[in-house]
């Protein structure tokens, strides 16, 4: 029988996902991208997600995700990173460096955005 006290907290779940991505053995995305995102304190408290080389963030640890801030796409043909809005809708801008790209994501986080919570989007 599992007790709720034995279940990991949201902070532990988020930290574990960051550790997995920073390790780089998953092959989902390059570690330079993950390190640049992790360097942003506000992003570090959100649940990181990767799909098709695109990095984005959720305000919860489960599915469905609560997309926040925006998405950073790999370098395009123009040599810059595209930063799309949450769920990939629209373009927030283009950045020369990963640091600039993730700073743009942070700039588009809701003001009241706090640490990720356990569960899916209905919890946020």
C-alpha positions as CSV (number, residue, x, y, z in Angstrom):
1,X,0.0,0.0,0.0
2,X,1.4,3.4,-1.0
3,X,0.9,6.4,1.3
4,X,0.6,9.9,0.0
5,X,3.6,10.8,2.2
6,X,5.7,8.4,0.2
7,X,4.8,10.0,-3.1
8,X,7.3,12.5,-4.5
9,X,6.4,16.2,-4.2
10,X,5.9,18.4,-7.2
11,X,9.3,20.0,-6.5
12,X,11.0,16.5,-6.4
13,X,9.2,15.5,-9.6
14,X,10.3,18.7,-11.4
15,X,13.9,18.3,-10.1
16,X,14.0,14.7,-11.3
17,X,12.9,15.6,-14.8
18,X,15.5,18.3,-15.0
19,X,18.2,15.9,-13.8
20,X,17.1,13.4,-16.5
21,X,17.3,16.0,-19.2
22,X,20.6,17.5,-18.0
23,X,22.2,14.0,-18.0
24,X,21.8,14.0,-21.8
25,X,21.6,10.2,-22.1
26,X,17.9,10.4,-23.2
27,X,18.9,11.6,-26.7
28,X,15.8,13.8,-26.9
29,X,17.5,17.2,-27.1
30,X,21.0,18.6,-26.9
31,X,22.2,19.3,-23.4
32,X,23.3,22.9,-24.3
33,X,19.6,23.7,-24.8
34,X,18.7,22.1,-21.5
35,X,21.5,23.9,-19.6
36,X,20.4,27.3,-21.1
37,X,16.8,26.7,-19.9
38,X,17.9,25.4,-16.5
39,X,20.0,28.6,-16.0
40,X,16.7,30.6,-15.8
41,X,15.4,30.3,-12.2
42,X,11.7,30.8,-13.2
43,X,11.9,28.0,-15.8
44,X,13.8,25.7,-13.4
45,X,10.6,25.6,-11.2
46,X,8.4,24.5,-14.1
47,X,8.1,21.0,-15.5
48,X,10.3,20.8,-18.7
49,X,9.0,19.0,-21.7
50,X,10.6,18.0,-25.1
51,X,8.9,17.1,-28.3
52,X,10.6,16.9,-31.7
53,X,13.6,18.9,-30.5
54,X,11.4,21.7,-29.1
55,X,11.6,22.6,-25.4
56,X,8.6,23.9,-23.6
57,X,7.3,24.2,-20.0
58,X,4.3,23.2,-17.9
59,X,2.9,24.5,-14.7
60,X,2.0,20.9,-13.7
61,X,3.8,17.6,-13.6
62,X,1.1,15.5,-15.3
63,X,-0.9,15.4,-18.5
64,X,-2.5,17.3,-20.0
65,X,0.3,19.8,-19.7
66,X,-0.4,23.5,-18.7
67,X,1.8,25.2,-21.4
68,X,3.5,28.4,-20.1
69,X,5.7,31.0,-21.6
70,X,6.5,29.6,-24.9
71,X,8.5,27.0,-26.9
72,X,12.1,27.2,-28.0
73,X,12.7,25.6,-31.4
74,X,16.1,24.4,-32.8
75,X,18.2,26.8,-34.9
76,X,16.5,27.5,-38.2
77,X,17.9,28.1,-41.6
78,X,18.5,31.7,-40.7
79,X,20.8,30.5,-37.8
80,X,18.4,31.8,-35.1
81,X,16.2,30.1,-32.6
82,X,12.4,30.5,-33.0
83,X,10.5,31.2,-29.9
84,X,6.9,30.2,-30.3
85,X,4.0,31.0,-28.0
86,X,2.5,28.4,-25.7
87,X,1.3,25.3,-27.6
88,X,3.4,26.6,-30.5
89,X,0.9,29.2,-31.4
90,X,2.4,32.3,-33.1
91,X,6.0,33.5,-32.9
92,X,7.2,35.5,-29.9
93,X,10.5,36.3,-31.6
94,X,13.8,34.9,-32.9
95,X,17.0,34.8,-30.9
96,X,20.6,34.6,-31.8
97,X,21.5,32.5,-28.6
98,X,19.8,30.0,-26.4
99,X,20.2,32.4,-23.5
100,X,18.2,35.1,-25.4
101,X,15.6,32.5,-26.5
102,X,14.9,31.3,-22.9
103,X,14.9,34.9,-21.6
104,X,12.1,35.6,-24.1
105,X,10.2,32.6,-22.8
106,X,10.6,33.9,-19.2
107,X,9.4,37.4,-20.3
108,X,6.2,35.8,-21.5
109,X,5.4,33.8,-18.3
110,X,2.3,34.9,-16.5
111,X,3.1,37.2,-13.6
112,X,1.4,34.9,-11.1
113,X,3.3,31.9,-12.5
114,X,4.7,29.8,-9.6
115,X,6.2,26.4,-9.2
116,X,4.7,23.5,-11.0
117,X,2.0,21.5,-9.1
118,X,1.3,17.8,-9.1
119,X,-1.2,16.5,-11.6
120,X,-2.5,17.6,-15.0
121,X,-3.6,21.0,-16.3
122,X,-6.9,20.9,-14.4
123,X,-4.8,21.5,-11.2
124,X,-3.2,24.8,-12.4
